[in-house]
Amino acid sequence: MSGVKGVGERSDGGAVGTLDRTVALVGLMGVGKSTIGRKLAEALGAQFRDSDEEIERAAGLTVQEIFDKHGEPEFRRVERRVIERLLSGPPIVLATGGGAYIDPDTRSLLKERAMTVWLRADLEVLWRRVSRKQNRPLLKRDNPRQVLADLDAVRSPIYAEADAVVDSGEGPQSQTVSAIRKALRV
């Protein structure tokens, strides 16, 4: 499945060309969707968008504020609309929020209009990454480590529906970017 038109190679090994289909990164919080997405977009010469950042821009509120004021169902509704708008534009590299792919309607949109990649990481790696930040609404509960483990157990079978699965571990980010490019042949 090739997702790049007119691909050549830059001197740094990155692709020169334009995506003909959006690449959407899905997976749990802390897996590195935004960080890896930026690096992948750079390697492919594509634009990068983070759905959470786009939601905050559209709503004029942070993700946490949307959760606090309106609840998760309203956040998911806004998230779906923002992702649909992003998928209606030119192809990009898109980092989605951890729950975006779990919503059946959003998942259907992503499957129809994008090449999806599940960035997967070991629970210990995820916990080390997310425990350093306080901006994770779903972890603002008793025993957040168990909440993360429960989310992993429930969501992994759904994330597994993605077009490709790429592990995001402690190694260099360039390894993960290369693995995505290889999996999607971009």
N, C-alpha and C positions, 0 to 999 in steps of 0.2 A: 504494500500500500504506500505509494509515494504521495507525499503531501506538498512537494515543492516543485515549482515550475522554473525552468531555466537555471538549474543549479550549477554553480561552478564552485571553486574553492578559493578562499582568501588565503593570504600568506600564513595566517594563524590557524588554518584548518577549518574555519567556519564556513558555512554555506553562503553563497551569494545567490539570491533569488527571492521569490515571493511565495509564501504559503498559498496553496490553492484551497486549503481547508483549515479551520481553526484547530489548534492543538489545545485541549482542555486537560489540565492536571487536576485529579481528584484524589482524595485521601483524607486521613485524619488530621486534625490540627497538629502542628509541630513537625509534620513530615518533610516540610521544606518546599511546599508548592510555590510560594512567592519567590523565594531565593533561587531555586532551581529554574523556575519559569523565566525570571529575568535573564539568567545565564543562557537558557535555551533560546530565548528570543534573540539575544545578541548573536549567538552562534548561527542562527538561521536568517539573520537580517530582517527580523519581523518585529512588529509592535508587541508590547507586553501590556496586559491589563490584569489587575487583581480585582476580583468581583467584590470583595469586602470594601476595598477603597472606593470603588465605583458606587456601591450602595451608600457609603457614608457621604459621598459627594452629592448623590441624588437626594438623599433624605435630609441632609444638613444636620445629621446626628451621627454619633459613633455607633458601632455595632452594639456595644454595651448599652448605650442609651436607648436604642430601639428595643432591645430585649427588655430593659427595665420598664420603659414607658408603655410598650405595646405588646410585649410577649413574643415568644418564638413563632407562633403561627403567622403573625403579621410580618415578622422579619423574613420568614420563608417566602411569603407572597411578594414582598419587595425584591428579595433576592432573585426569584424566578423572573420577574419583569426585567430586572437589570441584565440578567444573563441572556434573556431572549433578545434584548436590544443589542447587546454585544455580539451575539451570534448572527444578528441580521446585518452587521457591518462587514467590512473587509476581514479576511482571515487574520487571526492574531494568535499569540500564545496567551492562554487564559488560565490564571490560578483561581480555582473556585474555593469557596468556604468549605469546611469539613462536612457540613450537612447538606450542601447543595445537591450532590448526586443521590442522596438518600430520598429526596422528594421525588415521587414518581413522575410528575409532570416535568420537572427540571431535568431529570435523568433522561426522559424521552427526548427532550429538546437537544440535549448534549449528544445523545446517540445519533440523532438524525443529522445534526449540523456540524459535528466536530469529530476529530479523532481523539478518543479519551485515553488517558494514561493514569492508572492507579499508581501513585507513589506510595510504596509500602515500606514501613519500618518496624523494627522490633519495639515492643512496648517499653522496654527499658530506655531505648534511645528517645522515643517520644516523650516519656516522662521527664527525662533530663532536660529536654528542650522546652517543654511547656511549663515546667515548674519554676522556671526563671522569670516568667512573665505573669502579670496579674490581669491581662486583658482577654481572658477566655471565659465568656459568660457561662458556658455549660459546665465549667469546673468550679464555679463559685458555690459549691455545696460541701457538705460534710464528706470527708474521704475522697478528695478529688482524684487520687490515683486509681481508686476503684472505679470511679465514674469513667475515667479514661479507658480502663480495662473493659468495662461493660460496653462502652461505645465501640471499642475495637471488635469485640465479639459479635455485636449486633450488626455493625456496618460492613465488616470485611466481606461477607458473602455478596453484598450489594456492590461494593467497590470492585469485586472480582468480575463483574459484568463489563468492565472497561475493555477497550480494544487491546490494550497492552498493560502488563504489570511490570513495574521496574522497582527494584529495591533501592531505598535511600538510606544508607547507613552512615557510619562515621567517616567513611573515606572522602576523598576530594570530591567537590561538587562537579568537577569536570567529568568524573567517572559516571555520575548519574546522568548528566547531559548526554554523554556518549551512548549510554545504555538506552536512553529514550530515542535518540536518533536512529540507533540500530534497530530497535523494536518497531519503529514506525517507518523505517527506511527513508528518513528525511535528512 
